[in-house]
Amino acid sequence: MGFGAAPLLIALGVLLTAGIIVVLYWVRPEPQPVVVPSNLIWRRVLDERRRREDFWRWLVSLVIALLAGLAVILAMAQPLPEGASRGGRIVVVMDTAPSMAAALPEGGTRWEQAAEQVRRILTGRSETSEFLLLDTAGDRGGRSFIGRREALEALDELGPVHGREHRFPDVADLLGSADGAPAADVIFVGDGVYVPEAPEGVERLSVFESVPNAGITAFDVRPLPSDPGRFEAFIEVVRHPAGEEDAGVVVLQIDGAGGASARRTLRPDPGTPLGETVPLTGFVAGPVRAVIAISGEDGLPADNVAHAYIPARNRLRVLLAGGPNPFWEAALRLDPRVSLTMAPSGPDALADLDTGSLDLVVVEGAPPEAMPPVPVLFAGSGSAEWLPPRLASEAAGAGNEDGATVMLPVVRGQTEHPLLRDLNFEDALARDVAAFDAASLGDRGPWTLLLGDSRLGLLAARESPLRSLAFAFPIARSNLPLQADFPLLLSRALSWLTDVEVRRVGLGQARVAMAAGAIFDAEGREVPSRRLGSEISFDASEPSLYYAAGGGREVVVAASLLDRRASNLNQSAWAGEPPASLAPAGTVASALWPLLALFALLLIVAEWVAFHRHATV
């Protein structure tokens, strides 16, 4: 048995207490003169016998006082059972990597096993112990040690964290210890998948157990290059068996809006990702969900589901501004989705737009002074405050004889932007170009350069507050419409400008570029969020579709895990080690000192009763 206090102080306290009690019982008060009757001498024989009885009463009283005093001292010293630790400073580092959410064969998860391990460590220490609880994601830090109750409350707030870099914290630096050795006992509880190593001198408790798992590591829904009205899904599946008895069959189910469905049976090799392209015949605009299942247990449910969204519209209400334009009329009417109307001529033609009856405004020629309250497709050489800044005419014409003709440098595979991906305009050129200043188009500005070079901007895109596209030249003054891929470019431009914006994110903290708005889940419930400058941040902790709405915009956020590393639950540096057994519960240690205090109280009460019954002195 050990003690929570220092052994030397306990010994001194025991000796001092016992000595004081013995001295108090040994020293007798000075006798006082008393007048007694004369017949007292005749009872001398009886008095001799009574003195012997008083000695035994005195001895019993001394023993009871000694036991009560020593019980109080030992209770203050906080005795611990055999094997329990003394008080001190303890640092506990929790592994909060995504792999800690893996389900164990006997039930529960690695995280639940680790949390129970830490609870037993905390309750097994004495009341005088101090704790510092840290995690590998860096959510908990600092140098302040806390008590057991606060540490248990902090533990309940932790859990596996997605989308973060996980590493072992610099404990020596946090504690400010010398020679790099932490001035406290350090315990690391984890599975060795994301954080395989710990510094020397750290006690390591493993909760790793091999579990079978299959996961979706890639999922994308995109239109067919030959027919933008039809879609296909690309999905990548990986399987990590826990033993050779795994049959290796993965069943894939893709569901869409309106009851559309597609099903596949896949046989990926163990540990090797398998890509599959699935035609989405009959799928319409709306949510798309992919789900996989394997026979038997699956270690991580979060990577069995992936989400996407088909933003295509069946009907587009387009307003053509700037007066009669046979070229644009013919090009827009070729798209069966377009319902075209013409705006009257004049500078105030777009002043009183009914935004509820329009999806897009197309302008070629002189731009309006103010940006229309709907998405805009602009082509021309005019200037306005809402358009990207133009280069001076002499700079725009550098390298050209007349300063008005440029080549359109677009080659297949050159760009990954969804508007220009896999398109080829190698022989295209444009006249009457008033190039945008490419140096002003960047990450900090509202416009992004899509076509041009480091000096000349020929095509720019804007995401917020409303999507817009701006060509630096009139389309009619180029041979772009004669290119074979131009109809596909126009169809993509109409879809990109008018469709709901879709963002794919991993699990964890997600951000949406929106100055003001709210986040809703798939059931329409508002999700807690906060503003970070011009963005809204929220916790996408579960695979699902989230919807951001505000400022006239709607953004669909498809949150999925899609992480090969997270799906490989068995790639642990501690795989060859048996998992640590649970530490013994520490409730006995905390119950010993109240029992000793109760024992001392009972002795004092017994002494009081015995004294009043003349059984003790």
C-alpha positions in Angstrom: 0.0 0.0 0.0 1.2 3.5 -0.8 0.1 7.0 0.1 -0.8 10.1 -1.8 1.3 12.3 0.5 5.0 12.1 1.1 6.1 9.1 3.3 8.4 11.3 5.5 5.5 13.6 6.4 3.2 10.7 7.1 5.8 9.1 9.5 6.4 12.4 11.3 2.6 13.0 11.6 2.0 9.5 13.0 4.8 9.8 15.6 3.8 13.3 16.7 0.2 12.4 17.0 0.8 9.2 18.9 3.3 10.9 21.2 1.0 13.8 22.0 -1.9 11.4 22.9 0.3 9.1 25.1 1.7 12.2 26.9 -1.7 13.6 27.5 -2.9 10.3 28.9 0.3 9.7 31.0 0.5 13.0 32.7 -1.9 13.3 35.6 -3.2 16.6 36.9 -1.8 17.8 40.3 -3.9 16.5 43.2 -6.0 19.0 45.0 -6.7 19.0 48.8 -10.1 17.4 49.5 -12.0 17.0 52.7 -13.1 13.4 53.1 -15.1 11.5 55.8 -13.2 9.7 58.5 -14.5 6.3 57.6 -12.5 6.4 54.3 -9.7 4.6 55.9 -11.9 1.7 56.6 -12.4 1.1 52.9 -8.8 0.8 52.0 -9.0 -2.7 50.8 -11.8 -1.8 48.4 -9.8 1.1 47.1 -6.8 -1.1 46.2 -9.0 -3.2 44.0 -10.6 -0.1 42.4 -7.2 1.3 41.4 -6.4 -1.9 39.4 -9.8 -1.5 37.6 -9.0 2.2 36.8 -5.7 1.2 35.2 -7.4 -1.1 32.7 -10.1 1.6 32.0 -7.3 4.1 31.4 -5.5 1.7 29.0 -8.6 1.1 26.9 -9.3 4.8 26.7 -5.7 5.4 25.6 -5.9 2.7 22.9 -9.2 4.2 21.5 -7.7 7.7 21.4 -4.6 6.4 19.7 -6.6 4.5 17.0 -8.9 7.6 16.4 -5.9 9.9 16.1 -3.9 7.7 13.8 -7.0 7.0 11.6 -7.4 10.8 11.1 -3.7 11.2 10.2 -3.8 8.3 7.7 -7.1 9.6 6.1 -5.3 13.0 5.6 -2.4 11.1 3.9 -4.8 9.5 1.4 -3.7 5.8 1.4 -3.7 4.0 -2.0 -4.1 0.2 -2.6 -1.3 -2.0 -3.8 -0.2 -1.0 -7.3 -1.9 2.4 -7.4 0.1 5.5 -8.2 0.9 8.4 -5.9 0.0 12.0 -6.7 1.9 14.0 -9.2 1.7 15.6 -12.7 0.4 13.4 -15.4 0.2 14.3 -19.2 -2.3 12.2 -21.2 -2.1 12.5 -25.0 -5.2 11.2 -26.9 -5.0 10.0 -30.5 -7.9 11.7 -32.2 -7.2 10.5 -35.7 -10.1 9.3 -38.0 -8.9 5.7 -37.7 -9.8 5.8 -34.0 -13.5 5.6 -35.0 -12.9 2.0 -36.2 -15.4 -0.5 -34.8 -13.8 -3.3 -32.8 -14.9 -7.0 -33.2 -16.0 -7.3 -29.5 -18.1 -4.1 -29.7 -17.4 -0.4 -29.4 -14.7 1.5 -31.2 -11.0 2.2 -30.7 -11.9 5.6 -29.4 -14.3 4.3 -26.8 -11.6 1.8 -25.7 -9.1 4.6 -25.5 -11.5 6.9 -23.5 -12.2 4.1 -21.0 -8.5 3.5 -20.6 -7.9 7.2 -19.8 -10.9 7.3 -17.4 -9.3 4.4 -15.4 -6.0 6.2 -15.4 -7.5 9.4 -14.1 -9.6 7.7 -11.4 -6.6 5.5 -10.4 -4.6 8.6 -9.3 -4.9 10.3 -6.0 -6.8 13.4 -5.3 -3.6 15.5 -5.2 -2.7 14.5 -8.8 -2.7 17.1 -11.6 -3.5 16.3 -15.2 -2.8 17.9 -18.6 -5.0 16.4 -21.4 -3.7 16.9 -25.0 -4.7 15.5 -28.4 -3.0 14.9 -31.7 -5.2 17.3 -33.6 -4.1 20.3 -31.4 -7.6 21.1 -30.3 -6.5 20.9 -26.6 -3.3 22.5 -25.6 -1.7 24.9 -23.1 0.4 24.5 -20.0 -2.3 24.5 -17.3 -2.7 21.4 -15.2 -6.2 20.6 -14.0 -7.9 18.3 -11.5 -9.4 14.9 -12.0 -13.0 16.2 -12.4 -12.0 18.8 -15.0 -9.9 16.3 -16.9 -12.9 13.8 -17.1 -15.1 16.6 -18.4 -12.5 17.6 -21.0 -12.2 13.9 -22.1 -16.0 13.8 -22.8 -15.6 16.7 -25.2 -12.9 15.0 -27.3 -13.4 12.6 -30.2 -12.0 11.6 -33.6 -11.2 14.6 -35.8 -11.3 14.6 -39.6 -9.6 16.9 -42.0 -6.7 17.8 -39.8 -3.0 17.0 -39.5 -2.3 14.7 -36.6 1.0 14.7 -34.8 2.3 14.1 -31.3 2.5 17.4 -29.4 5.8 18.8 -28.2 5.2 18.0 -24.5 8.7 19.1 -23.4 8.1 22.6 -25.0 4.7 22.9 -23.4 5.9 22.1 -20.0 9.1 24.2 -20.3 11.2 21.3 -19.0 15.0 21.2 -19.2 17.1 18.8 -21.3 14.1 17.9 -23.4 12.7 15.6 -20.7 9.1 16.4 -19.7 8.7 17.2 -16.0 5.7 14.9 -15.7 4.6 11.3 -16.4 3.5 11.2 -20.1 1.0 8.6 -21.4 0.0 8.3 -25.1 -3.2 6.3 -26.0 -3.8 5.6 -29.7 -3.7 3.0 -32.5 -0.5 3.9 -34.3 -2.1 4.6 -37.7 -1.8 8.3 -38.1 0.7 8.9 -35.3 3.1 5.9 -35.3 5.8 7.3 -33.0 6.1 8.9 -29.6 9.2 10.5 -27.9 11.4 8.5 -25.7 10.2 8.1 -22.2 6.5 8.3 -23.1 4.4 5.4 -21.9 2.4 4.0 -24.9 -1.0 2.3 -24.5 -2.2 0.7 -27.8 -5.9 0.2 -28.6 -5.1 -1.2 -32.1 -6.9 -4.3 -33.3 -7.1 -5.4 -36.9 -10.5 -5.0 -38.5 -11.9 -5.6 -42.0 -13.0 -2.5 -43.9 -14.1 -1.3 -47.3 -14.4 2.3 -48.3 -15.2 4.8 -51.1 -12.0 6.8 -51.8 -13.3 8.8 -54.8 -16.7 9.8 -56.1 -17.6 12.3 -58.9 -20.7 12.9 -61.0 -20.0 14.6 -64.3 -21.8 15.2 -67.6 -20.8 13.1 -70.7 -18.5 15.1 -73.0 -20.7 14.1 -76.0 -24.0 14.9 -74.3 -24.1 17.4 -71.4 -27.7 16.3 -70.6 -26.5 12.8 -69.6 -24.3 11.9 -66.7 -21.9 9.3 -65.5 -20.4 8.6 -62.1 -16.8 7.7 -61.4 -16.2 5.8 -58.1 -13.1 4.3 -56.5 -13.5 1.5 -54.0 -10.8 -0.1 -51.8 -11.0 -3.1 -49.6 -8.7 -4.0 -46.6 -9.5 -7.5 -45.2 -8.5 -8.5 -41.7 -7.9 -12.1 -42.7 -7.8 -14.4 -45.7 -11.4 -15.6 -45.2 -12.7 -12.4 -46.7 -14.6 -13.2 -50.0 -13.6 -9.8 -51.5 -17.1 -8.9 -52.8 -18.2 -5.2 -52.5 -21.8 -4.3 -53.5 -22.2 -0.8 -54.8 -25.6 1.0 -54.9 -26.0 4.5 -56.4 -29.3 6.3 -55.8 -30.5 9.6 -57.3 -33.6 11.9 -57.2 -36.8 10.5 -58.5 -36.0 6.9 -57.6 -33.2 6.5 -60.1 -30.8 3.7 -59.1 -27.7 1.8 -60.4 -26.1 -1.3 -58.8 -22.8 -3.0 -59.3 -20.9 -5.9 -57.8 -17.2 -5.2 -57.5 -14.2 -7.4 -56.6 -11.3 -5.1 -55.8 -7.9 -6.8 -54.9 -7.0 -6.4 -51.2 -5.4 -3.0 -50.6 -5.6 -1.9 -54.3 -8.1 0.8 -55.2 -10.5 -0.2 -58.0 -12.0 2.5 -60.2 -15.4 2.1 -61.9 -17.4 4.3 -64.3 -21.2 3.9 -63.9 -23.6 5.4 -66.5 -26.4 7.3 -64.6 -29.2 6.5 -67.0 -32.4 8.1 -66.0 -30.9 10.3 -63.3 -32.2 13.8 -63.0 -31.1 17.0 -61.2 -30.7 16.5 -57.5 -28.8 14.6 -54.8 -26.8 11.5 -55.7 -25.7 9.0 -53.0 -23.3 6.1 -53.3 -23.3 3.3 -50.7 -21.1 0.2 -50.5 -21.5 -3.0 -48.4 -19.4 -6.1 -47.7 -20.3 -9.4 -46.2 -19.5 -9.5 -42.5 -18.2 -6.7 -40.3 -17.0 -3.4 -41.6 -14.7 -1.3 -39.5 -15.5 2.3 -40.6 -19.1 3.2 -41.6 -18.1 6.8 -42.4 -16.3 5.7 -45.6 -19.2 3.5 -46.9 -21.2 6.5 -48.1 -20.4 9.3 -50.5 -22.5 12.2 -51.8 -22.7 14.2 -55.0 -25.2 16.5 -56.7 -26.5 16.9 -60.2 -27.1 20.6 -60.7 -28.5 20.5 -64.3 -31.6 22.4 -65.1 -34.2 21.4 -67.6 -35.3 25.0 -68.5 -33.3 28.3 -68.6 -34.9 31.7 -68.9 -32.4 33.8 -70.7 -32.6 37.5 -71.6 -30.5 38.8 -74.5 -29.7 42.5 -74.0 -27.9 45.0 -76.3 -30.3 45.0 -79.2 -30.8 42.6 -82.1 -28.0 40.1 -82.4 -28.5 37.3 -85.0 -25.4 35.5 -83.9 -26.4 35.1 -80.2 -30.0 34.4 -81.0 -29.0 31.5 -83.2 -26.4 30.1 -80.7 -28.7 30.3 -77.7 -31.7 28.8 -79.5 -29.6 25.7 -80.4 -29.7 24.7 -76.7 -33.1 23.0 -76.1 -33.1 24.2 -72.4 -33.1 27.9 -73.3 -36.3 30.0 -73.3 -35.0 33.2 -75.0 -36.5 36.7 -74.6 -35.2 40.0 -76.0 -34.6 43.1 -74.0 -35.5 46.5 -75.4 -32.7 48.7 -76.7 -31.4 51.6 -74.6 -29.2 52.4 -71.6 -32.0 51.6 -69.1 -33.1 48.3 -70.6 -31.7 46.4 -67.6 -32.8 48.9 -64.9 -36.0 47.2 -63.8 -35.4 43.4 -64.2 -37.8 41.0 -62.7 -35.2 38.6 -61.2 -37.9 36.1 -60.3 -38.6 35.4 -64.0 -35.0 35.3 -65.2 -32.1 32.9 -64.8 -29.4 34.6 -67.0 -28.7 37.8 -68.9 -26.5 37.8 -72.0 -24.9 41.1 -73.0 -22.7 41.8 -76.0 -21.7 45.4 -76.7 -21.8 48.2 -74.2 -22.1 46.9 -70.6 -24.6 48.3 -68.2 -23.2 50.7 -65.6 -24.5 48.5 -62.7 -24.3 44.7 -62.6 -27.7 43.1 -63.2 -29.1 41.2 -60.1 -28.9 37.9 -62.0 -25.9 35.9 -63.4 -24.4 37.6 -66.5 -22.6 36.4 -69.6 -20.8 39.4 -71.1 -18.7 39.7 -74.3 -17.3 42.9 -75.6 -14.8 45.7 -75.2 -16.7 48.2 -72.9 -15.8 49.0 -69.3 -17.8 49.2 -66.1 -17.0 49.1 -62.4 -18.4 45.6 -62.0 -16.2 44.2 -64.8 -12.5 43.3 -64.5 -10.1 46.3 -65.2 -8.9 46.6 -68.8 -5.3 47.0 -70.0 -4.4 50.3 -71.8 -4.8 50.0 -75.5 -1.0 50.2 -76.2 -0.4 47.4 -73.7 -3.1 45.2 -75.0 -1.8 45.5 -78.6 1.8 44.7 -77.8 3.2 42.2 -80.2 0.4 42.7 -82.7 0.5 44.9 -85.8 -2.9 46.5 -85.4 -3.2 45.9 -81.6 -6.7 44.2 -82.0 -6.1 40.6 -82.8 -5.0 37.8 -80.5 -4.8 34.0 -80.5 -6.8 32.0 -78.0 -4.3 29.7 -76.4 -6.5 26.8 -75.4 -5.2 23.3 -75.9 -6.9 20.0 -74.8 -5.7 19.1 -71.2 -4.2 22.5 -70.6 -6.7 23.5 -67.9 -8.8 21.8 -65.2 -11.5 24.4 -64.9 -14.9 22.7 -65.6 -15.7 25.2 -68.3 -12.6 24.5 -70.4 -11.7 21.0 -69.4 -11.0 18.7 -72.5 -11.7 21.5 -75.0 -9.5 22.5 -77.9 -9.4 26.0 -79.4 -5.9 25.8 -80.8 -6.6 27.7 -84.0 -9.1 30.2 -82.6 -8.4 34.0 -82.7 -10.3 37.1 -81.8 -10.4 40.7 -83.1 -11.3 44.0 -81.4 -9.9 42.7 -78.1 -9.7 45.0 -75.1 -7.8 42.6 -72.9 -8.4 42.5 -69.1 -5.4 43.2 -66.9 -4.3 39.7 -65.9 -2.2 41.0 -63.1 -5.3 42.3 -61.3 -7.1 38.9 -61.5 -6.1 36.6 -58.7 -7.0 34.9 -55.5 -7.7 38.2 -53.7 -10.0 39.7 -56.3 -13.6 38.7 -57.2 -12.5 37.7 -60.7 -10.4 34.7 -61.7 -8.5 34.4 -65.0 -9.7 31.4 -67.1 -8.2 32.2 -70.5 -5.1 34.3 -71.4 -1.6 34.6 -70.1 0.2 36.5 -67.3 -0.4 39.8 -69.1 -3.5 39.5 -71.3 -6.8 38.4 -69.8 -9.3 37.1 -72.4 -11.9 35.3 -70.2 -12.6 35.9 -66.5 -15.1 34.2 -64.1 -16.7 35.5 -61.0 -18.1 33.3 -58.2 -19.8 35.8 -55.9 -22.1 37.5 -55.1 -23.5 36.1 -58.4 -21.7 34.0 -61.0 -20.6 35.9 -64.1 -18.4 35.3 -67.2 -16.7 38.1 -69.1 -15.1 37.7 -72.5 -12.7 40.5 -73.4 -13.9 40.6 -77.0 -17.2 40.3 -78.9 -17.8 36.7 -79.7 -19.1 37.7 -83.2 -15.7 39.2 -83.9 -13.9 35.9 -83.5 -13.8 32.5 -85.2 -14.6 30.9 -81.8 -18.1 29.9 -83.0 -16.5 28.0 -85.9 -14.6 25.7 -83.5 -16.0 22.2 -83.1 -16.0 22.5 -79.3 -17.8 25.9 -79.1 -21.3 24.4 -78.6 -20.0 22.4 -75.7 -18.3 25.5 -74.2 -21.6 27.5 -74.5 -23.6 24.7 -73.0 -21.2 24.4 -70.1 -21.2 28.2 -69.6 -25.0 28.3 -69.4 -25.0 25.4 -66.9 -22.2 26.9 -64.8 -23.8 30.3 -64.6 -27.3 29.2 -63.8 -27.0 25.9 -61.9 -26.7 25.5 -58.1 -23.0 25.8 -57.1 -21.7 22.5 -55.8 -18.7 22.1 -53.6 -17.1 18.8 -52.6 -15.4 18.7 -49.2 -14.0 16.1 -46.8 -15.3 15.5 -43.3 -14.4 18.0 -40.7 -14.5 21.8 -40.7 -15.9 23.0 -44.0 -15.9 26.6 -45.3 -18.2 28.3 -47.9 -17.3 31.6 -49.5 -20.4 33.6 -48.4 -20.4 36.8 -46.5 -23.7 36.1 -44.8 -26.0 33.2 -44.7 -27.0 30.0 -43.0 -26.2 26.3 -43.3 -28.8 23.6 -43.4 -28.6 19.8 -43.4 -30.4 17.4 -45.8 -33.5 17.4 -43.5 -33.7 21.2 -43.5 -32.4 21.7 -40.0 -30.1 24.6 -39.4 -26.5 23.6 -38.6 -24.4 25.7 -36.2 -22.0 27.9 -38.1 -19.8 31.0 -37.6 -18.5 33.7 -39.8 -14.7 33.9 -40.6 -14.3 37.1 -42.6 -16.0 36.5 -46.0 -16.6 32.8 -45.3 -19.0 30.7 -43.2 -17.5 27.8 -41.3 -19.4 24.7 -40.0 -18.7 21.2 -38.9 -19.4 18.6 -41.5 -18.9 15.6 -39.2 -21.1 13.2 -41.0 -21.2 12.2 -44.7 -24.2 14.2 -46.1 -25.4 17.0 -48.3 -25.4 20.5 -46.7 -27.0 23.6 -48.1 -25.7 27.1 -47.7 -28.1 30.0 -48.5 -27.6 33.7 -48.3 -27.0 36.9 -50.3 -29.1 35.6 -53.2 -26.8 32.5 -53.6 -27.3 28.8 -52.9 -24.4 26.4 -52.5 -24.7 22.7 -52.1 -21.8 21.2 -50.0 -21.3 17.4 -50.6 -19.3 16.1 -47.6 -17.7 12.7 -47.9 -14.7 11.0 -46.3 -12.9 9.9 -49.6 -9.6 9.3 -47.9 -7.4 6.3 -48.7 -5.4 6.7 -45.6 -8.5 6.8 -43.3 -9.9 3.6 -45.0 -6.7 1.6 -44.4 -7.4 1.0 -40.7 -4.8 -1.8 -40.4 -1.8 0.2 -41.5 -0.5 0.7 -38.0 3.1 0.8 -36.8 1.8 -1.1 -33.7 0.2 -3.9 -35.6 2.6 -6.6 -34.2 1.9 -5.6 -30.5 -1.0 -6.9 -28.4 -3.5 -4.2 -27.3 -3.0 -2.9 -23.8 -5.3 -4.3 -21.2 -7.6 -2.0 -19.3 -6.0 -0.4 -16.3 -7.6 -1.4 -12.9 -10.4 1.0 -11.8 -9.3 3.5 -9.2 -12.5 3.8 -7.1 -11.0 1.8 -4.2 -8.2 4.4 -3.8 -10.6 7.2 -3.5 -12.7 5.2 -1.0 -10.0 4.4 1.6 -9.6 7.8 3.2 -13.4 8.3 3.8 -13.5 4.9 5.4 -10.6 5.8 7.7 -12.3 9.1 8.6 -15.5 7.3 9.3 -13.6 4.8 11.5 -12.1 7.6 13.5 -15.5 9.2 14.0 -17.0 5.9 15.2 -14.1 5.5 17.7 -14.7 9.0 19.1 -18.4 8.3 19.5 -17.7 5.0 21.2 -15.3 6.7 23.6 -17.9 9.3 24.5 -20.5 6.6 25.2 -18.0 4.5 27.2 -17.0 7.5 29.3 -20.5 8.4 30.2 -21.1 4.8 31.2 -17.9 4.9 33.4 -16.3 2.2 31.2 -13.3 4.5 30.4 -11.5 7.4 32.1 
